[in-house]
């Protein structure tokens, strides 16, 4: 049996921010009855657990507990009786007993990693996409300052701006994916907004955050999955949108937050 491995090099995060590990996010959100059904299975990595989840889901993502920008993410995919494991542009084929070693070769030392269920994401113009919701708390209430689709670069497995992802109006993306079904588009968009509000309120209970970049994925079936909530979101993606209202909202609320 063989395994094939993909990973991106990890960079230092810039700026001062409140770090929130992916696992603690997952555990906190799992306590909410609405969020629970939108969370992909996520566990601390072990060799046995990785193989079990590969058998169950055929694709898994191995992610550092702390990190953003799509850096350090490894994808392992089962193809027939073989496995494909990738990290960035690097690939390997190994036997099943060597999966742990292959994955470990891409991992940074002294960092904890988790393994997450892979998703059957819908595609936009042949590339995977997800939704980025930019939440801010300039006063006592969370507001949605921006919503956009994030479309991965061709053949990339992450949608992040730093990894070549680009912005596209989310309504436009969803309309194309769901074949101009406006009712379906609105239903999914409304659900994304509602989930984002619940996520922000849930994380806010335990962490002193004022900004969150919430990433949600959409499957072909219309099922929405929560990827993560980034407490140090970048806003460059929103500069790519033809309508500049969202980036103006984000920058205005940033100024209000910093003046508090």
BELKAKA-V607991 format. One record per backbone hydrogen bond with DSSP energy under -0.5 kcal/mol. NH is the residue of the N-H (numbers start at 1). CO is the residue of the C=O. If there is no record, write none. Layout:
nh=NH co=CO
nh=NH co=CO
//
This chain:
nh=2 co=81
nh=3 co=94
nh=5 co=85
nh=5 co=92
nh=6 co=75
nh=6 co=86
nh=8 co=73
nh=19 co=17
nh=22 co=65
nh=25 co=21
nh=26 co=22
nh=27 co=23
nh=28 co=24
nh=29 co=25
nh=30 co=26
nh=31 co=27
nh=31 co=28
nh=32 co=29
nh=33 co=31
nh=36 co=32
nh=38 co=35
nh=39 co=36
nh=40 co=38
nh=40 co=226
nh=43 co=115
nh=45 co=113
nh=50 co=46
nh=51 co=47
nh=52 co=48
nh=53 co=49
nh=54 co=50
nh=55 co=51
nh=56 co=52
nh=57 co=53
nh=58 co=54
nh=60 co=76
nh=61 co=116
nh=62 co=74
nh=63 co=61
nh=63 co=114
nh=65 co=112
nh=71 co=68
nh=72 co=8
nh=73 co=70
nh=74 co=62
nh=75 co=6
nh=75 co=86
nh=76 co=60
nh=77 co=4
nh=77 co=84
nh=78 co=58
nh=79 co=77
nh=79 co=82
nh=80 co=78
nh=82 co=79
nh=83 co=2
nh=84 co=77
nh=85 co=4
nh=85 co=92
nh=86 co=5
nh=86 co=75
nh=87 co=6
nh=87 co=90
nh=90 co=87
nh=92 co=5
nh=92 co=85
nh=94 co=3
nh=96 co=1
nh=98 co=95
nh=99 co=96
nh=102 co=98
nh=103 co=99
nh=104 co=100
nh=105 co=101
nh=106 co=102
nh=106 co=103
nh=107 co=103
nh=107 co=104
nh=111 co=108
nh=114 co=63
nh=115 co=43
nh=116 co=61
nh=117 co=41
nh=118 co=59
nh=121 co=119
nh=122 co=218
nh=124 co=127
nh=125 co=123
nh=127 co=124
nh=129 co=122
nh=130 co=150
nh=131 co=216
nh=132 co=148
nh=133 co=131
nh=133 co=214
nh=134 co=132
nh=134 co=146
nh=135 co=133
nh=135 co=212
nh=136 co=143
nh=137 co=210
nh=139 co=141
nh=143 co=136
nh=145 co=134
nh=145 co=143
nh=146 co=134
nh=148 co=132
nh=149 co=168
nh=150 co=130
nh=151 co=149
nh=151 co=166
nh=152 co=128
nh=156 co=153
nh=163 co=160
nh=164 co=161
nh=165 co=160
nh=166 co=151
nh=168 co=149
nh=173 co=169
nh=174 co=170
nh=175 co=171
nh=176 co=172
nh=177 co=173
nh=178 co=174
nh=179 co=176
nh=180 co=175
nh=181 co=178
nh=182 co=180
nh=185 co=181
nh=186 co=182
nh=187 co=183
nh=188 co=184
nh=189 co=185
nh=190 co=186
nh=191 co=187
nh=192 co=188
nh=193 co=189
nh=194 co=190
nh=195 co=191
nh=196 co=192
nh=197 co=193
nh=198 co=194
nh=199 co=195
nh=200 co=196
nh=201 co=197
nh=202 co=198
nh=203 co=199
nh=204 co=200
nh=205 co=201
nh=205 co=202
nh=206 co=203
nh=207 co=203
nh=209 co=207
nh=212 co=135
nh=213 co=230
nh=214 co=133
nh=214 co=212
nh=215 co=213
nh=215 co=228
nh=216 co=131
nh=216 co=214
nh=217 co=225
nh=218 co=129
nh=219 co=223
nh=220 co=120
nh=222 co=219
nh=225 co=217
nh=226 co=38
nh=227 co=215
nh=227 co=225
nh=228 co=215
nh=230 co=213
nh=231 co=229
nh=233 co=230
nh=238 co=235
nh=239 co=235
nh=239 co=236
nh=240 co=236
nh=240 co=237
nh=241 co=238
nh=244 co=242
nh=246 co=243
nh=248 co=244
nh=249 co=245
nh=250 co=246
nh=251 co=247
nh=252 co=248
nh=253 co=249
nh=254 co=250
nh=255 co=251
nh=256 co=252
nh=257 co=253
nh=258 co=254
nh=259 co=255
nh=260 co=256
nh=260 co=257
//
